[in-house]
Amino acid sequence: MSIRVVLVEDQMLVRQGIRSLLALDDSVEVVAECDDGAYVIDALNANSADIVLMDIRMPEMTGIDALRAMRKHNIDTPVIMLTTFDDHELVTQAMQSGAKGYLLKDVSLETLIDAIKSVVNGETLIQPSVTEKVLKGLQGLEVSFESFEQPETLSPKEIEILRLVAAGYSNKEISEAMFKSTGTVKNQVSAIMAKMGVRDRTRAVLKALELGWL
């Protein structure tokens, strides 16, 4: 079955371009479009969707505000933020608000499709080209979520895996880099999160930065 996508973008030409790009791949299907974040909840209530692709800057309701509204309505559909702005502060806000991915709008179709599939499969993805600025924006921030105050120390190998997670690599890419099976890497990432007392990859990176592990 195709991955069902809700596309949220205020600029019509950009929205049409992304929709046309996605139409080239049979593995995804755009089931609804919105021209502002204010309409995303109605779109999700009216359509069964697997993921939201959402512009981070919109005139009436920004992507970040729309994401926060989704969470208040207990809508947990994963969100990838799309933007032309390489702004680490916006990325930081988006990730803290629960975004599962962040991509610049000039990504290739292959990168976009891979990102959609990764996030639908439960991974968190930050495009490597903006990772350095993201990490700089995260450094020094107060962690605003529950986690173990003093998590179990990670092994050098686990720290290595966590660094690759922080760099935006998927489980598949980590497995290729470390010559392990994807299943083994997935289990190791889960074990790392369990040791740190966090529930997702973004929070693991934030906690590791707070502790000075990265």
N, C-alpha and C positions, 0 to 999 in steps of 0.2 A: 504494500500500500504506500501511496505517496505521503510525504511529510506535509502536513497542512499548516500553512503559514498565514498569519495576519500581518499585513504590511502597513506601517504607520509612518507617513512622510508628508509634510505640508507642501513641498514643491511638486507640482503636478508632473513636470517633465522628468524630474528625478525619480518620482514614484513609478511612472510609466517605464522608465529605463530599467529600474530594478525588476519590475514585474516581467518585462520582456526578457531580461537576462535569465531569470529563474525559469521562464517558460521553455528555455532551451534544454532543461534537464528534467527527465521524466520522474525523478525521485522526489520532487517537491511540487506542491500545488498552492498557489495563492488563493485562499478561500474568502478573504475579505480585505478591503483597503480602507484606510482612514486618512484624512488630511490634517488631523490634529490629535494630540494625546487625549483630549477630552472625550473622544468617541471610542477609545479602545475597549473600555469595559462593555459597552453595548455590543461591540463587534464580537467580543469573546463570548458573551452570553448568547448571541444569536448563531454562532458558528462553533463547531468542534475544531479546536486548533491545537497543534503540537508545539508551536513556537511563535513568538512575536519578533519581527524585525522592526525596530523603532528608531526614528530620528531622535537625537538627544536634544536638539534645539528646535522648538516650535513656538509660534506666537501666542497661542491661547493657553495651552498646557504643555510644558516641556516633557520630554521623554522620562526624565527622572521623576517629575511629579506624577506622571501617569503610572509609572512603575510603583510608586508608593501607594497610589490609589488602588491599584490592583491588589497589593498585599493587604490593604485595609478591608477589601472585599473578599479576602481569602481566595483570590485567584492566583494559583501558583504556576501558571503557564510560564515556561522559561523565556527570558527576553535577551536578545542580542541588540545592543545599541549600535546604531550606524551614525557616523558623523564625518564632516569634512574638517573638523576642528581637532587638531592634535593638542588637546588641552588636558593635562594630567589632573587638574582639579575636578573637571567634569567627569573624567573617568573614575576618579576616586569616589565621588559622590554616587555615580551609577553603580559601582561595585558594592559600596556600602549599603545601597538601597535594594540590592538583591539581583542586579543584572548578572547574567551568566556568561556574557560575552561582550566584546567591544571591538568593532572593526571600522576602519576608515572606508568611505564610500567608493574609493577607487580600487577596491580589491578585485581580483579576478573571479570569474565564475567558479573556477575550481576551488579557490580559497573560501569563497562564500558558502558553497555547498558543503565542503568539509567542515566548516565551522557550524553550520546548521545541524549536521549529523552528529557532531561531537557533543553539542549542547543538548540535543534531544536525548542523547545517550547518557546524560547526567554529568558531563564534564563542564568545567569552566574554562573559557578561552579568552585570552587577550592577545591581539595581534602583535607579533614580535616587534614590529617597527615602533610601537608605542610603549612597549614594556618598560624600558628604562625610565621614561617619564612617569609612568604609572607607579613604579616602585619608589621613585623619589617623592611622589605625592603621598604615598602611604607612610613613608618613614616619619616617625614622630607623632603620628595620629594616635589618639586614645582609642583603644579597641572598644567598640560599643556593642558587644555581644557576649553571651555567656561562654565561658571556656574554663578549663582547669587553670587555676592561678599558677601552679607550678607543674606543668605537664611533664610526663616522662621524657627523659632525654632521648633524642633520636641518634641512631647510629650514623657513622659517616656516609654509608650508602644511602640511608634514608634522607639525610640532608642533601645529598646529590640529587635524588629524585625530586625533593621539594624545590630545589633550585630550578629544575627543568619545568616543574609545575608553575613556578612563579614567572618563568620566561614565556609562558603561554603554550607550551607543548602539550599535545594530546597524549593519552595513554599509548596510542599506536606509535607516535613519534618517539616517545620515551623508550618504548620497547625496542625500537630500531636502534636508538642511540646507545642503549645499554645491553643489546644483544640478549634480550629476555622476551618471553612470550607476552602478548598483550594481557592475557589473564593474570599472569604473575605480577605485572606492573599494577593492574587494577587492584589486586589484593594488597599489594604493598602500599598503595596510596590510601586505601581504606584503613590499613593498619596505622599509618601515620596520623590520619585524622582521629582515629580512636585514641591514640596515645596523647594527642593534643587536646582532646575533649571538644572538638569542633565538628560541625556537620557537613561542611563543604570545603572545596579547595581554596576558595577565596579567603575564608576565615583562617584556614591553615597558614596561608601566606601572610596575612595580617598579623597573626599571633607570632609567627616566626620572626617577622620584622621587629615586633615589640620586644622579643626576647634577644634580639641581636644574632639570631642564627643565620640570617641571610645578609 
